[in-house]
Amino acid sequence: MLAVNWFHNTASIPWFLQKWWRQIHKPKEYLYIQCIHIYREGNYPADYLSKKGMIFKSNGAVHKENDKAFKQLLHADRENIPYVRHAKQ
């Protein structure tokens, strides 16, 4: 959320990041860029991948054709199907 606020100039950027921020912000003048914040829980494919990374603690990759759960999450996200979590009993 902080980076989104920096992008929209609604929060001040720390001095040690200002030079870096100016360089990555330059293309904004020539391009149409939209910057929004989505909570991690609202982006289930990203949430799933981050949990996978923590489980395996590796630099590996997940392929959507080999990981059925990930493929289902991507399909649901693409079709705007809401994700409903079920509590384990």
KEKOL-102026 format. One line per 3 residues: number of its first residue (from 0); their letters; for each residue y, z, x of N, C-alpha, C. Coordinates in nm, 2 decimals, decimal comma, always signed. Layout:
residues N
NUM) a) Y Z X Y Z X Y Z X; ...
//
This chain:
residues 89
0) mla) -0,12 +0,00 +0,08 +0,00 +0,00 +0,00 +0,13 +0,00 +0,09; +0,12 +0,07 +0,20 +0,23 +0,08 +0,29 +0,27 -0,06 +0,34; +0,17 -0,14 +0,38 +0,20 -0,28 +0,43 +0,26 -0,36 +0,32
3) vnw) +0,22 -0,35 +0,20 +0,28 -0,42 +0,09 +0,43 -0,38 +0,07; +0,46 -0,25 +0,08 +0,60 -0,20 +0,08 +0,68 -0,26 +0,19; +0,62 -0,27 +0,31 +0,69 -0,33 +0,42 +0,72 -0,48 +0,39
6) fhn) +0,62 -0,54 +0,34 +0,64 -0,69 +0,31 +0,75 -0,71 +0,21; +0,76 -0,62 +0,11 +0,87 -0,64 +0,01 +1,00 -0,56 +0,05; +1,00 -0,51 +0,17 +1,12 -0,44 +0,22 +1,16 -0,32 +0,13
9) tas) +1,06 -0,25 +0,08 +1,09 -0,13 +0,00 +1,06 +0,00 +0,08; +1,01 -0,02 +0,20 +0,98 +0,09 +0,29 +1,02 +0,05 +0,43; +1,07 +0,15 +0,51 +1,11 +0,11 +0,65 +0,99 +0,11 +0,74
12) ipw) +1,00 +0,02 +0,83 +0,89 -0,01 +0,93 +0,92 +0,08 +1,05; +0,81 +0,15 +1,10 +0,83 +0,23 +1,22 +0,88 +0,14 +1,34; +0,97 +0,20 +1,42 +1,03 +0,13 +1,53 +0,93 +0,06 +1,62
15) flq) +0,82 +0,12 +1,65 +0,72 +0,06 +1,74 +0,64 -0,06 +1,68; +0,66 -0,08 +1,55 +0,59 -0,20 +1,49 +0,69 -0,31 +1,45; +0,82 -0,28 +1,47 +0,92 -0,38 +1,42 +0,92 -0,51 +1,49
18) kww) +0,90 -0,52 +1,62 +0,89 -0,65 +1,69 +0,77 -0,72 +1,64; +0,65 -0,66 +1,63 +0,53 -0,72 +1,58 +0,55 -0,77 +1,44; +0,61 -0,69 +1,36 +0,63 -0,72 +1,22 +0,72 -0,85 +1,20
21) rqi) +0,83 -0,85 +1,28 +0,92 -0,97 +1,27 +0,84 -1,10 +1,30; +0,75 -1,09 +1,40 +0,68 -1,21 +1,44 +0,58 -1,26 +1,33; +0,51 -1,17 +1,27 +0,42 -1,21 +1,16 +0,49 -1,24 +1,03
24) hkp) +0,62 -1,19 +1,02 +0,69 -1,21 +0,90 +0,77 -1,34 +0,90; +0,79 -1,41 +1,01 +0,87 -1,53 +1,02 +0,81 -1,64 +0,93; +0,68 -1,67 +0,92 +0,64 -1,78 +0,83 +0,67 -1,75 +0,69
27) key) +0,71 -1,63 +0,65 +0,74 -1,61 +0,51 +0,86 -1,69 +0,46; +0,95 -1,73 +0,56 +1,07 -1,81 +0,52 +1,03 -1,95 +0,48; +0,92 -2,00 +0,53 +0,88 -2,14 +0,50 +0,76 -2,15 +0,41
30) lyi) +0,70 -2,04 +0,37 +0,58 -2,05 +0,29 +0,60 -1,96 +0,16; +0,52 -1,99 +0,06 +0,52 -1,90 -0,06 +0,40 -1,81 -0,03; +0,44 -1,68 -0,01 +0,33 -1,58 +0,01 +0,35 -1,47 -0,09
33) qci) +0,24 -1,43 -0,15 +0,24 -1,33 -0,25 +0,15 -1,21 -0,19; +0,21 -1,09 -0,19 +0,14 -0,98 -0,13 +0,13 -0,87 -0,24; +0,01 -0,84 -0,27 -0,02 -0,73 -0,37 -0,12 -0,63 -0,32
36) hiy) -0,12 -0,52 -0,38 -0,22 -0,41 -0,34 -0,33 -0,40 -0,45; -0,45 -0,40 -0,40 -0,56 -0,37 -0,49 -0,64 -0,25 -0,44; -0,66 -0,15 -0,52 -0,73 -0,04 -0,47 -0,87 -0,08 -0,43
39) reg) -0,92 -0,02 -0,33 -1,06 -0,05 -0,28 -1,16 -0,05 -0,39; -1,15 +0,05 -0,48 -1,25 +0,06 -0,59 -1,24 -0,06 -0,69; -1,12 -0,13 -0,69 -1,10 -0,24 -0,78 -1,15 -0,37 -0,72
42) nyp) -1,18 -0,37 -0,59 -1,23 -0,49 -0,52 -1,37 -0,46 -0,48; -1,47 -0,48 -0,57 -1,60 -0,43 -0,54 -1,67 -0,51 -0,43; -1,65 -0,64 -0,41 -1,71 -0,71 -0,30 -1,67 -0,65 -0,16
45) ady) -1,54 -0,62 -0,15 -1,49 -0,56 -0,03 -1,54 -0,42 -0,01; -1,55 -0,34 -0,12 -1,60 -0,20 -0,11 -1,75 -0,21 -0,07; -1,82 -0,30 -0,13 -1,96 -0,31 -0,09 -1,98 -0,34 +0,06
48) lsk) -1,90 -0,44 +0,11 -1,91 -0,48 +0,25 -1,87 -0,36 +0,34; -1,77 -0,29 +0,30 -1,73 -0,17 +0,39 -1,84 -0,07 +0,39; -1,90 -0,04 +0,28 -2,01 +0,05 +0,28 -2,13 +0,00 +0,36
51) kgm) -2,16 -0,13 +0,35 -2,27 -0,18 +0,43 -2,24 -0,17 +0,58; -2,11 -0,19 +0,62 -2,08 -0,18 +0,76 -2,09 -0,03 +0,81; -2,06 +0,06 +0,72 -2,08 +0,20 +0,76 -2,23 +0,24 +0,77
54) ifk) -2,31 +0,18 +0,69 -2,45 +0,21 +0,70 -2,51 +0,16 +0,83; -2,48 +0,03 +0,86 -2,54 -0,03 +0,97 -2,46 -0,01 +1,10; -2,34 +0,03 +1,09 -2,25 +0,05 +1,21 -2,26 -0,06 +1,31
57) sng) -2,25 -0,18 +1,26 -2,27 -0,30 +1,35 -2,16 -0,40 +1,33; -2,15 -0,50 +1,41 -2,06 -0,61 +1,39 -2,13 -0,73 +1,32; -2,24 -0,70 +1,26 -2,32 -0,81 +1,19 -2,24 -0,86 +1,07
60) avh) -2,31 -0,96 +1,01 -2,25 -1,02 +0,89 -2,35 -1,01 +0,77; -2,29 -1,03 +0,65 -2,37 -1,03 +0,53 -2,36 -1,17 +0,48; -2,47 -1,24 +0,45 -2,47 -1,37 +0,39 -2,49 -1,36 +0,24
63) ken) -2,41 -1,42 +0,16 -2,42 -1,41 +0,02 -2,55 -1,46 -0,04; -2,62 -1,56 +0,03 -2,74 -1,61 -0,02 -2,86 -1,51 +0,02; -2,84 -1,43 +0,11 -2,95 -1,34 +0,15 -2,94 -1,20 +0,09
66) dka) -2,82 -1,16 +0,05 -2,79 -1,03 -0,01 -2,77 -1,05 -0,16; -2,87 -1,02 -0,24 -2,86 -1,05 -0,38 -2,75 -0,96 -0,45; -2,74 -0,84 -0,41 -2,63 -0,75 -0,47 -2,49 -0,80 -0,44
69) fkq) -2,47 -0,85 -0,32 -2,34 -0,90 -0,28 -2,31 -1,03 -0,35; -2,41 -1,12 -0,37 -2,40 -1,24 -0,44 -2,36 -1,21 -0,59; -2,42 -1,11 -0,65 -2,39 -1,08 -0,79 -2,24 -1,03 -0,80
72) llh) -2,20 -0,94 -0,70 -2,06 -0,89 -0,70 -1,96 -1,01 -0,69; -1,99 -1,10 -0,60 -1,90 -1,22 -0,58 -1,89 -1,30 -0,71; -2,00 -1,32 -0,77 -2,00 -1,40 -0,90 -1,93 -1,33 -1,01
75) adr) -1,95 -1,20 -1,02 -1,88 -1,12 -1,12 -1,73 -1,12 -1,10; -1,69 -1,11 -0,97 -1,55 -1,11 -0,93 -1,48 -1,24 -0,96; -1,55 -1,35 -0,93 -1,50 -1,49 -0,96 -1,48 -1,51 -1,11
78) eni) -1,57 -1,46 -1,19 -1,57 -1,48 -1,33 -1,49 -1,37 -1,41; -1,42 -1,28 -1,33 -1,35 -1,17 -1,39 -1,43 -1,08 -1,48; -1,55 -1,06 -1,45 -1,64 -0,97 -1,52 -1,62 -0,83 -1,47
81) pyv) -1,59 -0,73 -1,55 -1,56 -0,60 -1,50 -1,69 -0,53 -1,45; -1,67 -0,45 -1,34 -1,79 -0,38 -1,28 -1,79 -0,24 -1,34; -1,91 -0,21 -1,39 -1,93 -0,07 -1,45 -2,02 +0,00 -1,36
84) rha) -1,98 +0,11 -1,31 -2,07 +0,20 -1,23 -2,15 +0,28 -1,32; -2,28 +0,30 -1,28 -2,37 +0,38 -1,36 -2,40 +0,50 -1,27; -2,39 +0,62 -1,33 -2,42 +0,74 -1,26 -2,57 +0,76 -1,24
87) kq) -2,61 +0,80 -1,12 -2,75 +0,82 -1,09 -2,79 +0,96 -1,15; -2,90 +0,96 -1,21 -2,95 +1,09 -1,27 -3,06 +1,15 -1,20
//
